[in-house]
Amino acid sequence: MKISEIMTKDPLTAGPDETIKEVILKMRKKNVSGLPVVDKNKKVLGTFSETDVARALPDILNEAQYIPLVDVRELTNEPIKRVMCIPSTNITADKDVKDAAKLVLEKYRHRLPVVDDSGHLIGIVSLGDILKSLLNN
């Protein structure tokens, strides 16, 4: 089975300068835990997930030792480019689902942006999509 058969077309995306707060709220509304980060031309720059925020938080807090604890919420005004995963682990629509499963295992990713030959976003495939397709075969 090909990625094109299981991917979600036109996935939710974010720009690198959107704030952590904006993107988390956007993700909550669509009930997703991560998304591709793209430029104005839909070229994939990286990925952003709740896990990326959790990993980066100790560094951000360490840099902000002078900020009183009640103001820590303001740190979510940082742009996502500060914590996003770069480079993105992408896949093309013509690849087999088994190729995606290998990538997910090797790179420890929960979602893979699906790109065309120029690196422009055309969809996304999640770990859940991959598992469902493998179980149904």
N, C-alpha and C positions, 0 to 999 in steps of 0.2 A: 504494500500500500504506500502511496506517495504522500508527502507532507501536504501537498495541495488539496488532498481529499479530507484532511482532518483539521487544517489550520482555521483560525478565526480571521476573517478578512476585516480590514479597517479597524484594528484594535485601538484601544485607548492609548494615547501617547502623551508625552510631556516634553517641553523644551528645557534645555539645560539651565536657563536662568529663572525658571519657576521656583518658588520657595518650597521647602519641605512640607510646610503646612498646607499650601495650595494643592500640592500633588497628593498628599495623604488624603485630604478631603475628597479630591476627585476620584481616587481609587476606592474609597469607602462607598461613594455613591454608586459605583459600578460593581462593587463587591469583588475587587481584584486585589491581589497582594503585591503586584509588581507590574511594570510596563516598560516599553522601549522609550528611550530618550532620543529624539530626532531633531535635526536642524530644520530650517524653513523649507527645505526641498525634500523633506521626509527621508533624508539619509540618516541611518542609524549611527548614533554617537556612543551609545552605551545602554545600560539598563538600570532601572531604579526599583528597589523593593524595600519593604519594611525591614528586611534583614540587613540591608545596607545601612539604614539609619541606626539600627541596634549595634552594628559593628563599629560605626563611626562615633557614636555618642561618647564613649570614654575619652577619645582624643579631643572632641569638641569641648567637653566639660573641663578637661585638663587645661586647654588653652584659655578658658573663661573662668579661671579660679577667682578672679576679682569680682565676678558678677554674683550678687546675692542670690541665694537659692530660689527665691520667689520669682526672679527674672529669668530663670533657666528656660521657661516657655518661649521666650523671645528667640532662643537659638533655632527654633523651627522656621524662623524667617531667613535662614541661610538658603542659598540656591542649591538645588539638587546636584548640580555639577560637582559640588564639594564632596558628596558622599556616593555618587552613582558608580556603578561597576563599569570600568573601562579596561580593556576593550570589551565590546559585547561579543558573546558567542552566538553567531548567526548561523542560519541554515537556508538553503534554497528550496523552493517549492517542488523541484523535480527529484529531490533526495527521497530515499526510502525511510519509513518510520523507524526502522532498526538503526539507521544512521543517526537519527535524532536521539534514540535511546542511548547509544554509545556516547554521544556528546554530553548529554545530561549527566551520565555517570562520571565521565572523565573530568568535566568542568564544574560539577556540583551546582548546576543551574536548575531552576524550577520552571523556566520558560525560555524559549528561543525565538528571537525575532526571525521572521521569514523575510528574506530580501531577494531582490532581483539581482542580475549580474553587476549592476552598478552600486549595490549596497543600499538601495532605497527600499523602505519598508513596504511590504505588500500583505503582511499578516503576522500572526503569532501562533505558536504551538506551545501548549503547556505540558508539564509532566503528566497531568491528568489525561489530557488528550492522547498522549503517547501510550499510556497504560491501557486506556479503554480500547484503543485500536489493536494493540497487541493481544489483549484478552479476547477480543471478538474474532480473532483469526484462528 
